[in-house]
Amino acid sequence: MRKAWVNGEDSQTASLLDRGLAYGDGLFETLLYECGQVRLLDLHLSRLQAGAKRLQIQLSMGTLQDELQGFLQQARGEGLLSDADKAVLKIILTRGVGGRGYRFPEKTVTQRIIQLFDHPGYPLQHRKEGIQIRLCKMPVSVNPALAGLKHLNRLDNVMARNEWNCSDIQEGLMLDEQGAIIEGTMSNIFIVRDNILITPSLKRAGVAGIMRTHVLDMARKHKVEICISESVSVQQLYDADEAFVCNSVLGVWPVVRLESKQWPVGRLTQLAQLWIQDICSD
């Protein structure tokens, strides 16, 4: 970690009584800094604001935006960030400090954490040539009341990601208990069949990723037919013409192999990658 602020001040510590630590009582956003700006910032902040409202966490967007601007300015001034740099920002929002027990404290002071990390430096071949994926045994927890949120309770993803330690596999797909595909451990999944862009509905489980939102918005803008499906089966994936995964940091990676099944890097996948390049020229 290059740098961190807690509630607008330089700090790398948080209270042991913070509810984010004790109960996962909070939200987070992972953002890409590139070309001198934070990519898709408005979408990230909108999701954070909507999530805070659903979880009844107090949030002053003006305060958070001021802190984010100040954090970036200070990081640039300290030589930790430049317009030519590529880095990762993380914003964590917790309900703040509280005692034991699940009930909200009578008075809470929302904790705002901003962190700056090195970019993971994914190999270019992941984007150009595609990746191999696997199916995870750990199912996604189904809870419509929390579905879509990027809350701090990510144990499903943690356990799923640790099912393999093979460098040949770059991502794992997570299913619900009925065997329907929901998402990747760190990404959202799209498949293409007959020139239709298909992605699972996230009404019951999963994270509504910012890059997923961007891809869907751009597909609508470019008149690409889309289908947000209530259920995407493993068989539908096998029968797909092409597939890709996406998130805010990695962008769009073509999926070219699952076990013995192989796909080409398809036309709509390449188009989605062009939509990502457009962000840098906005």
C-alpha positions as a Markdown table, in Angstrom:
| # | Residue | x | y | z |
|---|---|---|---|---|
| 1 | Met | 0.0 | 0.0 | 0.0 |
| 2 | Arg | 1.4 | 3.4 | -1.0 |
| 3 | Lys | -0.7 | 5.6 | 1.1 |
| 4 | Ala | -3.9 | 5.7 | 3.2 |
| 5 | Trp | -6.3 | 8.3 | 4.7 |
| 6 | Val | -8.8 | 7.6 | 7.5 |
| 7 | Asn | -11.6 | 10.2 | 7.8 |
| 8 | Gly | -9.5 | 12.8 | 5.8 |
| 9 | Glu | -6.2 | 12.4 | 7.7 |
| 10 | Asp | -3.0 | 10.4 | 7.0 |
| 11 | Ser | -3.4 | 7.1 | 8.8 |
| 12 | Gln | -2.8 | 3.4 | 8.4 |
| 13 | Thr | -4.7 | 2.3 | 11.5 |
| 14 | Ala | -8.3 | 1.7 | 12.4 |
| 15 | Ser | -10.1 | 1.0 | 15.7 |
| 16 | Leu | -10.3 | -2.6 | 16.8 |
| 17 | Leu | -14.0 | -1.8 | 17.6 |
| 18 | Asp | -14.8 | -0.8 | 14.0 |
| 19 | Arg | -17.9 | -2.6 | 12.8 |
| 20 | Gly | -16.4 | -3.2 | 9.4 |
| 21 | Leu | -13.8 | -5.4 | 11.1 |
| 22 | Ala | -16.2 | -7.0 | 13.6 |
| 23 | Tyr | -19.1 | -7.7 | 11.3 |
| 24 | Gly | -18.3 | -6.7 | 7.8 |
| 25 | Asp | -20.7 | -3.8 | 8.3 |
| 26 | Gly | -19.8 | -1.6 | 5.4 |
| 27 | Leu | -19.1 | -1.2 | 1.7 |
| 28 | Phe | -16.1 | -0.8 | -0.6 |
| 29 | Glu | -15.2 | 0.3 | -4.1 |
| 30 | Thr | -12.1 | -0.6 | -6.1 |
| 31 | Leu | -11.2 | 2.0 | -8.7 |
| 32 | Leu | -8.6 | 2.3 | -11.5 |
| 33 | Tyr | -6.4 | 5.4 | -11.7 |
| 34 | Glu | -5.2 | 5.8 | -15.2 |
| 35 | Cys | -4.4 | 8.7 | -17.7 |
| 36 | Gly | -4.4 | 11.2 | -14.8 |
| 37 | Gln | -7.9 | 10.4 | -13.6 |
| 38 | Val | -10.1 | 7.9 | -11.7 |
| 39 | Arg | -11.9 | 5.8 | -14.3 |
| 40 | Leu | -15.8 | 5.6 | -14.1 |
| 41 | Leu | -15.7 | 7.6 | -10.8 |
| 42 | Asp | -19.3 | 8.8 | -11.1 |
| 43 | Leu | -20.5 | 5.2 | -11.4 |
| 44 | His | -18.5 | 4.1 | -8.4 |
| 45 | Leu | -19.7 | 7.0 | -6.2 |
| 46 | Ser | -23.3 | 6.4 | -7.3 |
| 47 | Arg | -23.1 | 2.7 | -6.3 |
| 48 | Leu | -21.5 | 3.6 | -3.0 |
| 49 | Gln | -24.2 | 6.2 | -2.3 |
| 50 | Ala | -26.9 | 3.7 | -3.2 |
| 51 | Gly | -25.3 | 1.0 | -1.1 |
| 52 | Ala | -25.0 | 3.3 | 1.9 |
| 53 | Lys | -28.7 | 4.1 | 1.7 |
| 54 | Arg | -29.7 | 0.5 | 1.5 |
| 55 | Leu | -27.5 | -0.4 | 4.6 |
| 56 | Gln | -28.6 | 2.8 | 6.4 |
| 57 | Ile | -25.0 | 4.1 | 6.7 |
| 58 | Gln | -24.7 | 7.8 | 6.9 |
| 59 | Leu | -22.7 | 9.3 | 4.1 |
| 60 | Ser | -21.9 | 12.8 | 3.0 |
| 61 | Met | -21.0 | 12.6 | -0.6 |
| 62 | Gly | -19.6 | 16.1 | -0.5 |
| 63 | Thr | -17.2 | 15.2 | 2.3 |
| 64 | Leu | -16.1 | 12.0 | 0.6 |
| 65 | Gln | -15.5 | 13.7 | -2.8 |
| 66 | Asp | -13.5 | 16.5 | -1.1 |
| 67 | Glu | -11.4 | 13.9 | 0.7 |
| 68 | Leu | -10.8 | 11.9 | -2.4 |
| 69 | Gln | -9.7 | 15.0 | -4.3 |
| 70 | Gly | -7.4 | 16.0 | -1.4 |
| 71 | Phe | -6.0 | 12.5 | -1.2 |
| 72 | Leu | -5.1 | 12.5 | -4.8 |
| 73 | Gln | -3.6 | 16.0 | -4.7 |
| 74 | Gln | -1.4 | 15.0 | -1.7 |
| 75 | Ala | -0.4 | 11.8 | -3.3 |
| 76 | Arg | 0.7 | 13.7 | -6.5 |
| 77 | Gly | 2.5 | 16.2 | -4.3 |
| 78 | Glu | 4.4 | 13.5 | -2.5 |
| 79 | Gly | 5.5 | 11.9 | -5.8 |
| 80 | Leu | 3.3 | 8.8 | -5.1 |
| 81 | Leu | 1.1 | 9.4 | -8.2 |
| 82 | Ser | 1.6 | 11.0 | -11.6 |
| 83 | Asp | -0.5 | 11.5 | -14.7 |
| 84 | Ala | 1.5 | 8.7 | -16.4 |
| 85 | Asp | 0.9 | 6.4 | -13.5 |
| 86 | Lys | -1.5 | 3.4 | -13.3 |
| 87 | Ala | -2.7 | 2.5 | -9.8 |
| 88 | Val | -5.6 | 1.2 | -7.8 |
| 89 | Leu | -7.7 | 3.2 | -5.3 |
| 90 | Lys | -9.8 | 1.6 | -2.7 |
| 91 | Ile | -12.6 | 3.4 | -0.8 |
| 92 | Ile | -13.9 | 1.6 | 2.3 |
| 93 | Leu | -17.0 | 2.8 | 4.1 |
| 94 | Thr | -17.9 | 1.3 | 7.5 |
| 95 | Arg | -20.6 | 2.1 | 10.0 |
| 96 | Gly | -17.9 | 3.1 | 12.4 |
| 97 | Val | -16.9 | 2.2 | 16.0 |
| 98 | Gly | -19.4 | 0.3 | 18.1 |
| 99 | Gly | -19.5 | -2.2 | 21.0 |
| 100 | Arg | -20.5 | -5.8 | 21.0 |
| 101 | Gly | -23.8 | -6.9 | 19.4 |
| 102 | Tyr | -25.4 | -6.6 | 16.0 |
| 103 | Arg | -27.8 | -3.8 | 16.8 |
| 104 | Phe | -26.7 | -0.4 | 15.3 |
| 105 | Pro | -25.1 | 1.8 | 18.0 |
| 106 | Glu | -27.4 | 4.7 | 19.0 |
| 107 | Lys | -24.7 | 7.1 | 17.7 |
| 108 | Thr | -22.4 | 6.2 | 14.9 |
| 109 | Val | -19.7 | 8.1 | 13.1 |
| 110 | Thr | -19.2 | 6.7 | 9.6 |
| 111 | Gln | -15.6 | 5.8 | 8.9 |
| 112 | Arg | -14.2 | 6.7 | 5.5 |
| 113 | Ile | -11.0 | 5.0 | 4.4 |
| 114 | Ile | -9.1 | 5.8 | 1.1 |
| 115 | Gln | -6.1 | 3.6 | 0.1 |
| 116 | Leu | -3.7 | 3.8 | -2.8 |
| 117 | Phe | -2.1 | 0.6 | -4.1 |
| 118 | Asp | 0.2 | -0.4 | -6.9 |
| 119 | His | -1.5 | -1.7 | -10.0 |
| 120 | Pro | -1.4 | -5.5 | -10.2 |
| 121 | Gly | 0.2 | -5.4 | -13.6 |
| 122 | Tyr | -1.8 | -8.1 | -15.2 |
| 123 | Pro | 0.0 | -9.7 | -18.3 |
| 124 | Leu | -1.0 | -8.1 | -21.6 |
| 125 | Gln | -1.7 | -11.6 | -22.9 |
| 126 | His | -4.8 | -11.9 | -20.7 |
| 127 | Arg | -6.4 | -9.1 | -22.6 |
| 128 | Lys | -5.0 | -10.0 | -26.0 |
| 129 | Glu | -5.1 | -13.8 | -26.0 |
| 130 | Gly | -7.7 | -14.5 | -23.3 |
| 131 | Ile | -7.8 | -16.5 | -20.1 |
| 132 | Gln | -8.6 | -20.0 | -18.9 |
| 133 | Ile | -11.3 | -20.3 | -16.2 |
| 134 | Arg | -12.7 | -22.9 | -13.9 |
| 135 | Leu | -16.0 | -23.6 | -12.0 |
| 136 | Cys | -15.8 | -23.1 | -8.3 |
| 137 | Lys | -17.4 | -25.5 | -5.7 |
| 138 | Met | -18.1 | -22.7 | -3.3 |
| 139 | Pro | -21.6 | -21.4 | -4.1 |
| 140 | Val | -22.7 | -17.8 | -4.0 |
| 141 | Ser | -24.9 | -16.8 | -1.0 |
| 142 | Val | -28.4 | -15.9 | -2.2 |
| 143 | Asn | -29.9 | -12.9 | -0.4 |
| 144 | Pro | -32.0 | -10.6 | -2.6 |
| 145 | Ala | -31.9 | -7.9 | 0.2 |
| 146 | Leu | -28.1 | -7.6 | -0.2 |
| 147 | Ala | -27.8 | -8.7 | -3.9 |
| 148 | Gly | -25.8 | -6.3 | -6.1 |
| 149 | Leu | -24.1 | -4.6 | -3.2 |
| 150 | Lys | -20.3 | -4.6 | -2.9 |
| 151 | His | -20.4 | -5.0 | 0.9 |
| 152 | Leu | -17.5 | -6.1 | 3.1 |
| 153 | Asn | -18.8 | -9.7 | 3.5 |
| 154 | Arg | -16.9 | -11.4 | 0.8 |
| 155 | Leu | -16.2 | -14.8 | 2.4 |
| 156 | Asp | -17.8 | -16.6 | -0.5 |
| 157 | Asn | -15.4 | -15.0 | -2.9 |
| 158 | Val | -12.4 | -15.6 | -0.6 |
| 159 | Met | -13.1 | -19.3 | -0.3 |
| 160 | Ala | -13.9 | -19.8 | -4.0 |
| 161 | Arg | -10.7 | -18.0 | -5.0 |
| 162 | Asn | -8.6 | -20.3 | -2.8 |
| 163 | Glu | -9.9 | -23.5 | -4.5 |
| 164 | Trp | -7.0 | -23.3 | -7.0 |
| 165 | Asn | -3.4 | -22.3 | -7.0 |
| 166 | Cys | -2.5 | -22.8 | -10.7 |
| 167 | Ser | -1.1 | -20.0 | -12.8 |
| 168 | Asp | -2.8 | -21.4 | -15.9 |
| 169 | Ile | -6.2 | -20.5 | -14.5 |
| 170 | Gln | -6.9 | -16.8 | -14.0 |
| 171 | Glu | -10.5 | -16.8 | -12.8 |
| 172 | Gly | -13.2 | -19.0 | -11.3 |
| 173 | Leu | -16.9 | -18.8 | -11.9 |
| 174 | Met | -19.3 | -19.0 | -8.9 |
| 175 | Leu | -22.7 | -20.6 | -9.1 |
| 176 | Asp | -25.8 | -20.5 | -6.9 |
| 177 | Glu | -27.1 | -23.5 | -5.2 |
| 178 | Gln | -29.3 | -24.4 | -8.3 |
| 179 | Gly | -26.1 | -24.4 | -10.4 |
| 180 | Ala | -26.8 | -21.2 | -12.3 |
| 181 | Ile | -23.8 | -19.0 | -13.1 |
| 182 | Ile | -23.7 | -15.7 | -11.1 |
| 183 | Glu | -20.3 | -14.2 | -11.4 |
| 184 | Gly | -16.5 | -14.7 | -11.2 |
| 185 | Thr | -14.6 | -14.5 | -7.9 |
| 186 | Met | -13.4 | -11.0 | -8.9 |
| 187 | Ser | -15.4 | -10.2 | -12.0 |
| 188 | Asn | -18.7 | -10.3 | -13.8 |
| 189 | Ile | -19.3 | -12.7 | -16.7 |
| 190 | Phe | -20.8 | -12.1 | -20.2 |
| 191 | Ile | -21.5 | -14.7 | -22.8 |
| 192 | Val | -22.5 | -14.2 | -26.4 |
| 193 | Arg | -24.9 | -16.3 | -28.4 |
| 194 | Asp | -26.2 | -15.4 | -31.8 |
| 195 | Asn | -24.9 | -11.9 | -31.4 |
| 196 | Ile | -26.8 | -11.4 | -28.2 |
| 197 | Leu | -24.8 | -10.2 | -25.2 |
| 198 | Ile | -26.0 | -12.2 | -22.2 |
| 199 | Thr | -25.2 | -11.7 | -18.5 |
| 200 | Pro | -26.8 | -13.1 | -15.3 |
| 201 | Ser | -29.3 | -11.1 | -13.4 |
| 202 | Leu | -28.0 | -10.1 | -10.0 |
| 203 | Lys | -31.3 | -9.6 | -8.3 |
| 204 | Arg | -30.7 | -12.6 | -5.9 |
| 205 | Ala | -27.0 | -12.7 | -5.5 |
| 206 | Gly | -23.7 | -11.3 | -6.7 |
| 207 | Val | -22.0 | -7.9 | -7.1 |
| 208 | Ala | -23.3 | -5.4 | -9.7 |
| 209 | Gly | -19.9 | -4.5 | -11.0 |
| 210 | Ile | -19.1 | -1.0 | -12.3 |
| 211 | Met | -17.5 | -2.4 | -15.5 |
| 212 | Arg | -20.5 | -4.6 | -16.0 |
| 213 | Thr | -22.7 | -1.5 | -15.8 |
| 214 | His | -20.4 | 0.3 | -18.3 |
| 215 | Val | -20.5 | -2.5 | -20.8 |
| 216 | Leu | -24.3 | -2.7 | -20.6 |
| 217 | Asp | -24.6 | 1.0 | -21.0 |
| 218 | Met | -22.3 | 1.0 | -24.0 |
| 219 | Ala | -24.1 | -2.0 | -25.6 |
| 220 | Arg | -27.3 | -0.1 | -25.4 |
| 221 | Lys | -25.7 | 3.0 | -26.9 |
| 222 | His | -24.3 | 1.0 | -29.8 |
| 223 | Lys | -27.5 | -0.9 | -30.4 |
| 224 | Val | -26.1 | -4.3 | -29.4 |
| 225 | Glu | -28.9 | -6.6 | -28.3 |
| 226 | Ile | -28.6 | -7.6 | -24.6 |
| 227 | Cys | -30.2 | -10.1 | -22.3 |
| 228 | Ile | -30.0 | -9.9 | -18.5 |
| 229 | Ser | -31.0 | -13.5 | -17.8 |
| 230 | Glu | -32.7 | -14.8 | -14.7 |
| 231 | Ser | -30.6 | -17.9 | -15.1 |
| 232 | Val | -27.5 | -18.7 | -17.1 |
| 233 | Ser | -26.6 | -22.3 | -16.9 |
| 234 | Val | -23.2 | -24.0 | -17.3 |
| 235 | Gln | -24.6 | -25.6 | -20.5 |
| 236 | Gln | -25.4 | -22.2 | -21.9 |
| 237 | Leu | -21.8 | -21.2 | -21.3 |
| 238 | Tyr | -20.6 | -24.3 | -23.1 |
| 239 | Asp | -22.9 | -23.5 | -26.0 |
| 240 | Ala | -21.9 | -19.8 | -26.2 |
| 241 | Asp | -20.1 | -18.4 | -29.2 |
| 242 | Glu | -17.8 | -16.3 | -27.1 |
| 243 | Ala | -17.4 | -15.2 | -23.4 |
| 244 | Phe | -15.6 | -12.6 | -21.4 |
| 245 | Val | -15.1 | -11.4 | -17.8 |
| 246 | Cys | -14.7 | -7.8 | -16.6 |
| 247 | Asn | -14.1 | -5.6 | -13.7 |
| 248 | Ser | -12.9 | -2.0 | -13.1 |
| 249 | Val | -9.2 | -2.8 | -12.8 |
| 250 | Leu | -8.7 | -5.6 | -15.3 |
| 251 | Gly | -11.1 | -4.2 | -17.9 |
| 252 | Val | -12.3 | -7.0 | -20.3 |
| 253 | Trp | -10.6 | -10.4 | -20.5 |
| 254 | Pro | -11.7 | -12.8 | -23.2 |
| 255 | Val | -12.5 | -16.3 | -21.9 |
| 256 | Val | -10.9 | -18.9 | -24.2 |
| 257 | Arg | -10.9 | -22.1 | -22.2 |
| 258 | Leu | -12.9 | -23.9 | -19.6 |
| 259 | Glu | -11.8 | -27.5 | -19.1 |
| 260 | Ser | -11.9 | -29.0 | -22.6 |
| 261 | Lys | -14.1 | -26.3 | -24.1 |
| 262 | Gln | -12.4 | -23.6 | -26.1 |
| 263 | Trp | -13.7 | -20.3 | -27.5 |
| 264 | Pro | -12.2 | -17.7 | -29.9 |
| 265 | Val | -11.7 | -14.1 | -28.9 |
| 266 | Gly | -15.0 | -13.0 | -30.4 |
| 267 | Arg | -16.3 | -9.9 | -32.1 |
| 268 | Leu | -18.4 | -8.6 | -29.2 |
| 269 | Thr | -15.6 | -9.2 | -26.8 |
| 270 | Gln | -13.3 | -7.1 | -28.9 |
| 271 | Leu | -16.0 | -4.5 | -29.2 |
| 272 | Ala | -16.3 | -4.4 | -25.4 |
| 273 | Gln | -12.6 | -3.9 | -25.2 |
| 274 | Leu | -12.9 | -0.9 | -27.5 |
| 275 | Trp | -15.5 | 0.5 | -25.2 |
| 276 | Ile | -13.0 | 0.3 | -22.4 |
| 277 | Gln | -10.4 | 2.1 | -24.4 |
| 278 | Asp | -12.9 | 4.9 | -25.0 |
| 279 | Ile | -12.9 | 5.6 | -21.2 |
| 280 | Cys | -9.3 | 6.8 | -21.5 |
| 281 | Ser | -10.2 | 9.3 | -24.3 |
| 282 | Asp | -13.3 | 10.8 | -22.6 |
